Amino acid sequence: MPSETAKFQRVLLAGELFEQPRSLQVMRTPGVSDAWNGYGAGLFELEVAGEKLTGHSGFWNTFVFHSEADGAIFADMVSEKTAIPYTRIISTLRTLYRHSIAP
């Protein structure tokens, strides 16, 4: 469920999941120099509409990404494998979220 994935991501990035803070640091450290999007041991950065997001995606178009700009977490899933890049889905969610909190 996306809501559970979002809760997990929030706890993870707050440093509340591991006993050793180094574990989160390892997850954020890119594995190899030519890794896609700086992918490390579980987390990578994604740029959506000029905004840097940190998160992870799964094989079946599941994803969870955290916005460093305002702390928003974007999580969702698609029930079938499609060619739709999740960056487009995140961009749409991001736009809807930004408009919903605008004064």
Secondary structure, DSSP 8 states (H G I E B T S, - for coil): -HHHHHHHHHHHHTT-S-SSHHHHHHHHS-SSTT-GGG--SS-EEEEETTEEEEEEE-TTS-EEEEETTT--EEEE--SS--S--HHHHHHHHHHHHHHHH--
